[in-house]
Amino acid sequence: EIAARYVLQLEQGAVEVRSEGLRTGPAEVLERLARGETPPASEYYFRTAMRFFTASAALDPLNHMLAVAVGERFPDHVVLR
């Protein structure tokens, strides 16, 4: 299970991001990820749901949004699409 909280500082204001998700797959693929290898994302399941919170009027639509992303794990970062 994955849980992350962070703040984005955007031109229009700050946005708190709360992300909860799941990464799972065959044991051998998860072991490769743990060793820092980068198996193809098609070999494991990585999804996250994100909620956004902001006091910025310009970014208010984010307060009413739930985003679902497909993730990919790399040794030094994660990519969410």
N, C-alpha and C positions, 0 to 999 in steps of 0.2 A: 504494500500500500504506500501511496505517495501523498504527502501533504506539504504544501509550501505556502508561505505568505511573504509578500514583498511589496514595495512601493515603487511605482514608476513616476518619475518627475518629468512631466510633459510641459510643453509650452503653455497649454491652457490650464494647467494645474496638476496637482498630485492625484494619483489613483492607487488605492490599495487593491492588490490582487490576492484572492484566496483560491488556492488550487488544490483539489483532491482528486486522486486518480489511482490507477492500478497498472502495474507492469508485471506480466507473468509470461511464462513460456516453458518449453522443455528444460529440464534441469541442466543439460549440457550447454544450452544457449545462455541461460542465466549465469552459469559458471564462466562462460567466455566474457560476458558483460562485466562480471565482478573482477576479472583479470585485466580489464581495460581494453579488451578487443572490441571490434565493432561489427558484429554480425549484421546481416541485412535486417532492416526493420520488419520485413515480411516473416521473419522467423520467430518473432515474439509479439505479444499484445501489449500496447502502451497507450492508454487513453486517460485524459484528465478533463475534469469539468471546472471551469473558472467562473468566479463571481467577482464583480468589480464594485468598488465603493469610492465615491468622490464627492466633495463639496463644491466642485467647479460647475457652474451653471452651463458652461460650454460643453462639458463632458457628461452632463446629467443622463443622457440616454444609456450610458454604461451601467448606471444604477439599476436598470430594468432589463438586464441582459444576462443570460447564462450561455457561456461559450464552451463548446466541447472540442477538444483538440486531439489529434493523433500525435504521439510523441516518438522521438528517436533519440537514443542515448549514444553519446560519444564519450571518449575518455575524459574530456575537460569541459563538456557542456551538453545541454539538451536542446533539441529543436522541437518546437511545437508548431503544428500546422493546423 
